[in-house]
Amino acid sequence: MSLEDQIKQTLDNFDNAQSENILEILKQIKTHFKSELILEYLQGKIQKILDTNDEAEKKKLCKALKPYFDWYLQGL
C-alpha cells in the first residue's frame, strides 16, 4: 500500500486508528520535507508522543498533527 493510500485510509477512520500507525505514517511523511526547521519540529512532536504512556493522550497529540497528512496529500 502506498503512503498516500495509508494516509487516506487513516484519515477516513482517524478516531479508531492506532497511535503507532499514525506515528509510522508521520515518520514517512517527515522524509518529504525539505525544511530542516519543519523536520526538527515534527521529530520533536513525534518524540513527545512516543514518550507518552497514556494511549488517550497519544491520540490527542496525534490529532494535533493531522494537518501533516493533508499537506502531504496536497503535494507538500
Sequence and secondary structure as in RCSB ss.txt:
>XXXX:A:sequence
MSLEDQIKQTLDNFDNAQSENILEILKQIKTHFKSELILEYLQGKIQKILDTNDEAEKKKLCKALKPYFDWYLQG
L
>XXXX:A:secstr
  HHHHHHHHHHTGGGS HHHHHHHHHHHHTT   HHHHHHHHHHHHHHHH   HHHHHHHHHHTHHHHHHHHTT
 
